[in-house]
Amino acid sequence: MTRGVKIGIIGTVFAGMLGVAGFGAYNIWTALDSGGGGSSGHSSPQTTSTALANEPPTAKEVSDTASDFLTSWAGGDTTAAARLTDSVQTATAAFRSFATDGKISRVEITEGTPSATTVPYTVVAHIAYQGKETLLQYGTSLTVGRNAKGDPAVKWTASLLHPSLSDGDRIVTGRAKTPDLDVVDRNGKTMTAQQYPSMVRIFDDFAKRYGDKLSGGTPGIETYVEKADGSQGKTLVVLQKGKGKRLRTTLDSTLQAAAEKAVSGKDKAGVVALDTRTGGVLAVAYSPPTGFDLALQAKEAPGSTFKIVTAASLMEGGLSPNSKAPCVNGRNYSSGSTYGRIYHNDSGVHDNPDATLRWDFAVSCNTGFIQQTGHLRGGGLRTTAGEFGLTEQWNIGTPTLDGQPSMPVPGSNQDELTSEMIGQGELLMNPLIMASVAATAATGTFHQPLIVDRGLIDRPIVSTRSLQPGISTKLRAMMHDTISYGTASGVMSGFGPNAGAKTGSAEVDGAAAPNGWFTAYDGHVAAAALVQSGGHGNASAGPIVASVLRAS
């Protein structure tokens, strides 16, 4: 017979004695309840209790105490279960709330294999509310220690009842406090985080950021966590769906599905797609979806994809796509003391003394660009970057790169300037930013990206601005060259005259391989991807972007 069964019998005897011998029953209660825990009725000297309290429980004590606790709880004897903890009163009240507030009629518990003093278990809770029934299934764990008397006892914490509970929280079943938020794409199609895993963080942020700003909707009947401050926390199960508040976004469910598929299985990748006409965010995906959001929050040098901005600045400074720009390995702008670094081209780029700016762009020759530093427009690279919206903070409707984009002032060290010309140095970008760069190049106009209606955003939105006349036409020609015969010719094969691209790879100190970058547009959609330590962008990030664009 287990100790759990013995406790049940004692409870029954106690109930009978209470009616005929109150004093005797009181003594039994006191003996059982003093200090909690699964001890025998024998008292121990104070010194022995103190010594035991500092000793870890044995494996048998862990196993017996955990089994008795879980058996009592599953059998409905929560009084006995509470007395096997180190906080009897708190546990008693919590068990009562779990059943009454949570409308949980019974539980089925399966005990797992102990590990040291921890015992995992799974729970199937039966919920019944106003004629509606459902199951709540989850896993959690308990830890066995000792109470003040030195007896083995379950260490009480709210997470024993459910892993989503913190101390002071409770589980409630009933009408939710607020309606759900129904997120819809630009075509009115409802999207859920279950369908699109990269949206979990973003949709949670939407609920917190816009839930109180939207009207309408009817709360559903749910089992949910009520936080200690009275606010509603995580929904655990829905018994009756309500009518959600409707949040219209700029997202496109078809492109979002394509983006999720394109990054699936990749190690540390992110992609963003934008509407070139408005800056509306069409898709955001990153892998792994439970990891860091590389699509919106990465802080990485963009590599040669930034040559789009550099080319614009050089042409605003007087060069044309056909201007001579020799591609010779191992060069800098000059040999002066402020230009001390020697730059090298990728191993696949051969020297071409007769190269033009458009050839350098298509094959991604670093030195061909760097040797034209003196032709940057007045105000330098940063002034042109401002036309692409890169010198101000964006507020797109959900958190992105802090202080982004990062376009530092080079200062007196000209090696920083020449490094930035090829997308290195202190530049910090992400796929969102580089997708916007491609969109601006394609249309000639910068539209700050947005993921929701601008009327919902309570922070400044960067104003629309245009590149100098003719620059967009020249950039489109150069980006199309990259598809026709340059570094993007393989991965973008089959795209027509309204498409263009730029590849990139960016060195990272201590990394095994450079980060792979790729940005491109086709028609009214622009996209950019980053694959950390992916190597050449055309091989790593390029297929991701091409897949998204083909779905548009």
N, C-alpha and C positions, 0 to 999 in steps of 0.2 A: 504494500500500500504506500503510495507516495505521500509526501508531506502536504501536497496540495489537497488531497482527499481528506487527510486528517484535519486540516483547517476547516474544510466544509463541515465536518462532523462537529467540531467544537462550536462552530457558529450555530448549528441546529440545537445542540444541548443548551447553549447560552440562552437562546430564545425561549426555551421551555422553562428554564430556571428563573428567568426574569419575572415571570408571573407569580411564583410561589416563594421566592427567596431573593429579594432584591439585593440585600446586603452581600450574600454569597456570590451572586452574579456580578456585582460590582467588583468584588475582589478578583474574580476570574478575568473580567475585562481589563482591570488594571495590570494584572500579571501579563496578559497578552499584549497590551498596547504600550507598555512602558518602553519608550525609546524606539519602538518599531523593530522590525527585523524578524528573521525566522529563528529566534532562539528558543531553547527549552524554558521551562518555568523556573529553573534554578537560578538564584542570584549568585553573582560572583563578587569577590572583594574588589574595591575600587581600583586597587593597583593592577589587578589582573585585567579588568575592563579597559583601563587606560593603555596597557601594553598591547592588548588585542586590537584596539582601535587603530593602532599604527601598523598592524601587520596586514599584508594583502590577503584576501581570501584564498583558500585552497581551490584547486580545480573542482573538487567535489562540492564545496560550498557554492561555488559559482553555478555549477550545473543544477544543484538541488534548489537553490534560491530562485534562479531564473525559471525553472520548470514550475515551481510552486506559484510564482507570481503570474505566469502566463496561463497556467491551468485555472487558477482562481478567477482571473479576468475573463477568460473564455467561458467559464462556467457560470458567469453572472454574479459571482461573489466578490464584488469590487471592494467591499469592506475588508475582506481577508487580503486581497491584493494590495490595498493601500497600507495595511499593517506590515507588509513585507518590504516597505520602502523606508528610507531614512527621513521622510517628511510626511507623516501619516495624515495630518489635517489637510495639507495642500493637495495631496494625492486624492483624498476622499472627495474634496470639493471638485477637483478636476474630472474625476470619473463621473460624478453626478452631472456636471455640465456636459460632458461628452455624450452622455445618454439623452439628457433632457433637451439641451439646446441643439445638439446635433441630430436629434430624432433618430438615434441609432439604437435599434432594438436588441441586437446581439452581434457578437463578433466571432469569427473563426480565426484561430491563430495557429500558424505552423512555425515551430521553433527551428532555428538553424544551428549550425555547428559553432560552439563557443571558440573564441580566440582570446586567450589570456582571460581578462575579466569582462570581456564584451561578448554579448550573445545577440546575433541578428534574428529577426523573425519577420514573418509576413502576416498581414491582417486583411481579412475580408469583412468589412463592416456592412451590415444590413441596415439600410435607411428606409424609413416609412414616414411619409408626410402627406396628409390630406388625400389618402387613397392612392398616392404615387409611391412606388417602391423602386429602389435601385441599389446597386452595390458600389462600394468604394474600396478599391484594392490598393495596397501600398506595402512597402517594406521599411522597417526602421530597426533600431537596436537598443539594448539596454546595457548598463554597466553595473556590475556588482561590486560593492565596497563593504564598509562596516559602519554601523551606527555608533552613537556615542557610548553605548554599552560594550561595543566590541563584537556585536553579533553581525553576521553577514546580512546585508540589506541591499535592495535595488536603489541606486542613486536616482532620486526623483528629478526629472526634467520634463517639461511639457512635450518634448519631442518623442517621449515614450508612446504618447497617444497618436501622434502623426508627425512625420519629419518636418512638415511646414510650420509647426507651432514653435514659437518662442515663449519664454515665461511671460505670463499675463495675457497671452492670446487664448482664444477658444474657437471651437468649431461650431458653426451655426447652420441650421437648415431652415430655409424660409425664403421670403421675397428678398431679393438682393437689394442693396442700398441704392444702386444706380443702374441704369441700363448698360448693356454691353456696348462696345463701340464696333460698328460694322464698317470695315475699311473697304472702299470700292476703288477700282481703277478708273482711268480716264473714260472708259466706255461703260461704266456703271456696273461692272462685274465684281461681286464680292470676293475678297481675297482673305485667306486665313494663314496664320503662321504655320499651321500643320501642313498646308499645301506648299508653302515657300519658306523653308527653314531659315534662310538668311534674314527673313523679316521679323523674327522673334523679338530681337532687341528693339527694332524700329517700331513695331506695332505696340509693344509695351510702352515705349516712349510716347507714342501718339495718344494712348489712353490717359497717361498722366498729364500730358501737355495740352490736349484739346478736349478731353472729356467734359470738363465744366464749361467750356465755351460753346458747346453744341446743344441744341434743344431737341425735344422729341424723344421718342423711344419709351419703352415700358420694361421695367426690370423683370427678369425671369425668376423662377424658383430654383434655388441653388443650394448646394452645401459648400460653404466657403469659410475661410479663415477670417475671423474678426480680430483685428489687432488690438493690443492693449489700450490704445488711445480711442478705440471705438470705430476706427475706419475699416473699410472692407479691404481685405488682402486677397490672397490667391483663391480663385474659384477651383474647387476640388472635383465637383461633379454637377451637372445640370439636370434637374428633374423636369423642368418645363422651360423651354426657351422663350425669352421675352422678345420684344422688338427693339433692336439696337439703334443707338444714335448713328447717323450716317456721316462718315468722313470721306469726302471725295479727295482722291489724290491724283497726281500726275502719272502714276505708275501704269504700266501696260502689262496685263497678266500674261499675255503670250510671250512678250520679251522677257518678263521675269522668269517664266518657266525655262526659257532657253538659256538664260544667264545661270540659273541654278544648275542646270544640266551641264553647262560648259565648265563650271568650276568643280563639279562634284568629283571627289576622289583626288583632287589636286592637293598638294601640300603647301599651304600658305599662299593662296591666290585670291585676288579680288577683281571685280569688273563692275563698271557703271556704264549705262547707256542714257543718252540725253536726246531730247527733241531739239534739233539745231535751230528751229524757228522761234522757240520760246524759252529754252533752257530747262524745260520740264524734265524731271528725273523719270525715266521710263523703266529702269531696272537697276537693282543693286544686289549683288551676290558675292559671297566670299566663302572660302573653304579653309578649315572646317567651319561649319556654321555655328558650332559651339565655341569657336575660338575668337580671336581678335578680328574686328571689322577692318580688314585691309582695304576695302572698297572706299569707305568714307573717312577712315581715321588713321590710315597709314601716314608715316612721316619719312619719306624716302626721296633720295635724289632721283629725278626722272630720266636721267641718261639722255640719249640722243633724241628722244621724243621732244625735248625742249628746243631742239633746233628749229622747230616751227616758229617759235617766238624770236629766236636769234635771226633766222632768215628774214622775218618781217622787219626787224630793226635794221639789218644791213640794207634792205631794199628801201626802207624809209630814209636811210642815209645816202642813197644815190646809186646803189648797185642794182643790177637787173638779174633775172635768172641766168642770163647768158654771159654775165660778166666773168672774166677770167679769174679763177681762184685755184691756183696750183695745189694739188694734193701730194705732199711730200712728207714721208714719215720722219719723226724725230725733230719737229720744228715747234717754235712758239712765234708770237707776233714779232718780237724783236729780241735781241740778245742783251738788252739793258738790265740793270740790276733789279728792276721791279718785275721783270718777266724771266724768272730763273728756272721755271719748270720746263722740262722737255716732254712734249706730248707724242703719243704713239697712236697709230690707227689699228683697227682690228686686223687680224692676220689675213682676212679675206679681202682687204682693200689694198690694191696695188698702187704704186706711185703713178701719178698722172700729171706731169708738168703743164699740160694744156687743159686741165680740168676747168669746168665752169661751175658756178655756184649751184646750178640745178643738178649737175652730175654729182657734186659733193654731197648734196642733200639726198639724192636717190640711193647712193651707195654708202652713205653715212661716214664720210671722211672727216675726221676731227680736225686735222691740221689745215684743211682747206678752209674751214670756218674761222679757226683761231687766227690765221694769218691776215684775216680781213678786219681785225679788231678796230683799226683806225677808221673804218667806214660805218661804224655804228652811228645811228642817228644822234642828233644833239640831245643831251640828257641821258644818253647811254641806254643800255639794255633795260634798265628799270623803267624808263619812260614808256617804252614799247610794251613792257609787261603790264603796265597800268592800263593800256588799251585792251588787254586781254582780261582785265579784272583781277590781276594777280597781286596787287599791292594793297588790297583792302580785305577786311574780314567779311566772309559770306555767312548769311543766316538762311539756310535752305529749308528749315522747318523741322529738323532733327539734328542732334549733335554730329559734328564732323571734326576734322583736324583742328585742335585748339590753335587760335591765332592764325589760322590758315587763310590763304596760302602764305608760305614763308619765302619772301623775295628780299634777301638782305642787301644792304648797301655795300658794295665791294670795298670801299675805302681806298687806302693808298697801295695795298698789295694787289697789283694787277693780275697776279696769278689766280686770285679768286675770281676776277672778272672773266678771264679766259676759261677757267674751269666751268663757270656758270654758262658760258656760251655753248658748251657741249653737255649741259645738264648735270654737272657734278658740283663740287664745292659745297656751299652751305644751303643750297636749294632744298626745300622739303615739300614734296607734292604727294598726291595720291591719285587713284584712277578717276575720281570725281573731277578733280582739277584738270587732268590731262584730257578727259573727254570734253570738257568745256573748251580747252585750247583748240582741239580739233573742230569743234562746232563753230567757234569764232572764226577760225581760218576758212571754213567752208562757206560761211554766210557773210563775213566781213563785219559782223555785229556781235558784241558780247551781251549775252543775257545771263544774269546771275541765275544759276540753277535753283530750282524750287521743287519741293516734293509735295506740297499742299498749296492751297489757294493763298496768295499773298496777304489777304485780309485776315488770316488767322495768325500770322507771324507778327509778334509785338516788338521786333527789333528791326533796325535799319536794313534795307535791302539795297545792294549796290546798284547804282543807276546804269541803265543801258548806255553803251558807247560804241563807237565804230572805229575800225582801222582806217588808216589813210586811204584815199581813193586808189583803186587799182591793186592794192596789196593782196586782197582776197583772191582775185583772179590769178595772180602770179603764184600764190601759195597753193591753190587748187591744182595748177599745172604741175608744180613740183611734187605734190603729194600723189598725183596720178602717175608721174614718172616712177615713183617708188614702187607702185603696183606693176607698172609696165615692164621695167627692166631692173629695178633696184632690189633692195633687201626684202621687200614685201611681195615680190612677184610670185612666189610659190604659194604662200598661204592665202593670198587674195586673188588667186587665179579664178577667172570667171566673172569677176565684178566689172561693171560697165563704166562708161565715161563719167558718171556722176559719183564716182568713188575715189577716195584717196587715203593714204596711210603714211605713218612714220613709225619705224622700229626704234628700239633702244635697248641698251644694257647699261647698268650703272654699277660701278665698283663699290663694294662695301668693305670697310676695314674688318679683317678677321673672318670674312665669309668664305666658304669653299668655292663659291661661284658668284658672278655678278647677278644682280636682280634683272629679270627680264621684263621689258616694257613694250607695249604696243598700243597705238591709238589710230583710229581710222573713222571715216564717215562713209555712208552710202545713202544718197537721197537726203531724207530729213532726219536721219538717225546718226549720231556720233557715239562712239564707245571707246573705252580705254581699259586696259587690264595690266595688272602687276602680278608677277610670280616671283616671290622671294627666293633668291639663289637659283633662279630658273635658267641662268645663262643667257644665250642669245634670245632677244625678244621675239624674233620671227618664229622661233621654234617652240617657245614656252607660252608667251602671252598671246601671240598672233592667232593661234587656233581658237582661243577663247573669244576674242573679239570677232573673228570671222563668223563663228557660229551664231553669235548674237545678231550680227548684221544680216546674216542670211535668213533669220527668222522675222525680220522686220518687213 
